[in-house]
Every structure is written in C-alpha cells, then in structure tokens.
Amino acid sequence: MIRPIIKIISVTIFILSCCSLLFASDPLANNAGLIAANSRAIDLVWMLLAAFLVFLMQAGFAMVETGFTRAKNAVNIMMKNLMDFSIGTLGYFAIGFALMFGADKLGLFGFSDFFLRAVDPNTVDGSWQLGFLLFQTVFAATAATIVSGAMAERTQFKSYLFYSIFITALIYPIVGHWIWGGGWLSKIGMIDFAGSTVVHSVGGWAALVGASLLGARIGKYDKRGASKPIPGHNIPLASLGVFILWFGWFGFNAGSTTAGTSLSIAAIAVTTNLAAAAGALVSMFVVWKQFGKPDVSMALNGALAGLVAITAGCANVSPLSAIIIGGIAGIFVVFSIEFIDKILKIDDPVGAISVHGVCGAFGTLAVGVFAEAKYGGVDGLLSGGGLSLLKTQFIGVFSVLLWVVATSFIVFFLANKFIGLRVSREEELRGLDIGEHGMESYSGFQIFSNH
C-alpha cells in the first residue's frame, strides 16, 4: 500500500517540477544580478592578483640594478627602490590618481577624486575604485624605479627622493591621462595597452635626462673619451631579478585587462612570453657575433627589451608578430646601449634608457605596423589598416618624449640647484652605502675603488 503512494507522490513531484520549469521565467534571467556580481568579483580578484605580481617587480628591479652595479652601492640602490614605492604610493594616492583618472579637463589632465575622499568601500563601485587605485599605484612606482638604475652610484639620496615625488605625482599621471584616462591621445586612437610608453618610455626618457645632467661615474671614460667597463658585482642576483620581472610581467600585461572574465588573457600571456624569449635569444646572438662571447648581461637586457616592446601591443598582435617585435627589440637594445655609452657618452650602468626608453618607443610604434583586428579590433599597416594608426602612435610617442624631457629637466635642475644632484668625489669613491647610509651591504667586505 505504501509503495504505490510513494510512486504517486514521486510522479506528482516530477510533473510539478517539469511544469515549474516550463512556466517559470528564464533561470539565467532570474540570476542575472548574481551572475553579474560574481563576474565583477572575479574581475576584482584578478586585478588585485595582477597588482600583487607587478608589486613583486619592484624586487626584480632592485636586484637587477644591484647586480649590475658595484657592491659598495648596494644598500643605496635597495633604499632607493624601497623609497620609490613608498613615496610613489602616497604621492599617487594623494594627487597622481586624480590627475590620471579624474574628470577630464581639456583632454590634458583629470581633476577630481583627490585622496579618493568620495569613495564608498561598501559599494561595488567603491571596492572596484580602491582595487583599481592599487593596480595603478604599482604601475606608477614602476615608472619611477626605472630612473634609479640609470642614475646609480653617484646620485644624492635626498635629490632622488625629491625627483621621485614629481614623477609619481605629476609627470607620469599626466601621460597616463592622455592615453588611459580619456585624454587627447586616447581620443585620437592611440594604443598602448599596458604601458610601453605610459610606463616604460616615461621612465626611460626621465632616466636619459637625469643621467645626462648628472654626468658619468668617476673612471667611466678615460682622457680620450673612450668608454671603460665597470662590471657589476653580482650577475646571479641580476639574473634572478630578470626572472622575477619576467614573471611579474604576466600581471603587468595580462592584468591590464582588469577583467578575469576576459578571454584575451591567454593571448596576452602568450605574446608577452614569446617576445621576452625572442629578445633574449636575439640579443645573445648579436653580442656573441660582435664580441665572440654570449654575454649574459646583454641577454638579460634583451629579455627585458622584448618585454618592454610587447607591452604596448600585447593584446593587439599575433604570437608570430610578438616574436618579431621581441627579436627586433633584442637587436635595438644592443646597439642602443653601445650608442648611448660610446657615442653620446652618457653613463647608464644598467641600460635603462635603451631597455625602457628606446624599446618602449619602438614597441608603441610597432603596434601601428603589426596590429590585427582579430586580436584587438584594429588593423595596422601589415594587416591592411594603412598608415593611420602608425601616425597616431608616432604622435603619441613624440608628445610623451617632449613632455617627459621638459618636465624632468626642470625637476632635476631644481634638485641640483637647491639640494645638489651628485655626491662628492670622496663619497663616490668610497661608496654610497657608507657615505649616504652609514652601513655596508656586505659587512666586512667594503670595497675601495682607485677610480
């Protein structure tokens, strides 16, 4: 008797369930709000994870710069990289973020959201704004820390702090607004997806100005003007730094989607990796051909050159084009470092001007040549898009060059006039670790230089 009743109840429940499915509204429609909220949460988590990866790049830059320079200045270099991020975090929060992403004024700068006073952390938009602030902060600090390497081993610490405030709070954010914040370059269609120009060329051109005004390290050039090598003290440390940077770059480029739900992340990660590998390989072969030995420092810079070059077009070019872009950057960085050192007589201990300035500009221009609509929605020259995008990219690169050179010159000039840009001869010979910070990086192993 019980079995038939159970069967009847089961059949009834099944029929009612089917009817409810037939007559109910679309389940997806009912859950649209939940789906949207979950997608937003996934995007936020991805953006924060990418920000953490880019933050790790600060350690990479510190290790590269320390390894490529002398042991007597390692503490100073670590301190500058620490302060870059600390000053950059506060300056960008207070002023830089508003100038970059605030309400547009004449296409030149933003002007709202200073100190993020209006943000409500209890709302979805407020949480997103805070996450986006952190993501952009690590980018601003990256632009600042690039300059440190080119000015290493002879810059007064307090002058460098003075400059660091200006690049993170003013120079970098204005460029960022032009290209990413709705400014005039974004309106004419410039593409710089993750910052070959916004981040790297800004740092590279500022490094060019700073190193030029500062002058070469003692002993870098002989009386005839011939360049003399000053080897770095720890190539393994520099190598580890490059690997950390390569790893962090996946957050730098793929994270710039700011969307974990974006399917383009995979393609961006692939183009990023291929360009770095091509840059390292080509640089190695070029320098091997030139000097008869596969120089590891140049191969390391080749990997960075490929990464910098692909950063602008990582979402807009094919994997094959990424290899070409990275390979060309690997060639450029070798000859650019030699040209800047031997012809221009500008002492750049780590090759920052070439890696970030020159290869950043090249990578931005390369978008106008290699972009394909099926990747980023726009065709470049080789895909039938004509010269239009390439012209736009050139305008952007040249405009940023002028802005950064002009503003950096003013800042460094003021720093030199009122603070003093360079340490004394005695302090430079003894090492900035002792003179500027009163300690050794390797206790008991202080190295004294005769030049």
Beta strands, then each sheet from edge to edge (+ up, - down):
strand 1: 104-105
strand 2: 109-110
sheet 1: 1+ 2-
end
